[in-house]
Amino acid sequence: MIPSAIQVENARELLSRYFRPTRLVPSGSLAQRSGARVHLKIETDLPTGSFKLRGAMYALLTTAAQR
């Protein structure tokens, strides 16, 4: 299932209480190869070094809210 824009915004708002936004870094080499601006999300800034923490936290918070 692909989330709607509203669902993504709601998740972003909920998770912003616990995590700062992911840092974006421009990638010159990928931009040159693609002919477009390319930015990389630096997920290693999160405590676990992985984006999975956001998904797990969202699942815990929304499941707890449903009970």
SULJOSUL-V110652 format. One record per residue. D_LAST is the distance of its C-alpha to the last C-alpha in whole Angstrom. Layout:
[[D_LAST] [D_LAST]]
This chain:
[[22] [24] [22] [23] [25] [22] [19] [21] [22] [19] [18] [21] [20] [17] [19] [22] [21] [21] [24] [27] [28] [30] [34] [36] [39] [42] [43] [47] [48] [45] [46] [50] [49] [47] [49] [45] [44] [41] [39] [37] [33] [34] [30] [32] [32] [28] [28] [27] [30] [28] [26] [23] [22] [20] [19] [17] [16] [15] [13] [11] [10] [9] [7] [5] [6] [4] [0]]
